[in-house]
């Protein structure tokens, strides 16, 4: 688009990407559409777990080939994840495939691994520390490109196991271990050690973390791509349903706390009790996956 003979400047936004296993592919779709549209420029990205993987794929692709390079790298990454999943022992049953059912909680593979994760720690059940997803990330993402990316700031969250505090890694700190720490579910994988400190999934402290944007001076607009529902009607009855709802509440808790903090700061700025400029008047925008995933159980993650 042009204005007065000059290219119109793009609107800058910060993007916050939630984690949620394979549901993170929804965020890939959102990012692809934003990049294709071309009216917005991503200034910074905060991601947790699958959101962290989307963030590094985005940055890697930008260095490789700008907007189209980013779209291609996101596409390549998620297709590589899907290809790896074809060899997983956890698969849908033939009738699930026939009926288009993506929930797998009643399949033999899922029941076996779910039971194992409740009885044995990953240090016992997986003594070699195998993680097929780590292999995919290592193969698909050039972290040299990620650290060299100047098009946007990156913030990747993980939870310090010893203190329970959220740790946000940025720019030059981001590598394979950082991303895998952000996606480390303690029931399934050993804690990821970074400089001698053990980390688990960042969703326990922030899914994703919004506070890094408070210091970003480029824009006050934040687009949250939310793939974990805040509201789920009805009372869960089965053991799986109860555990799944507990996980949803847990992984949204940090985000909801930050929402309240943002609302409080906005009220103080509006009342003139805090100086706008020194404090950020964050404008939140949201794209949620509630409708897209309403018929999917947590096992489809």
Beta strands, then each sheet from edge to edge (+ up, - down):
strand 1: 2-3
strand 2: 6-7
strand 3: 11-17
strand 4: 40-47
strand 5: 153-160
strand 6: 166-170
strand 7: 192-194
strand 8: 197-201
strand 9: 221-226
strand 10: 283-288
sheet 1: 1+ 2-
sheet 2: 6+ 5- 4- 3- 9- 10-
sheet 3: 6+ 5- 8+ 7-
end
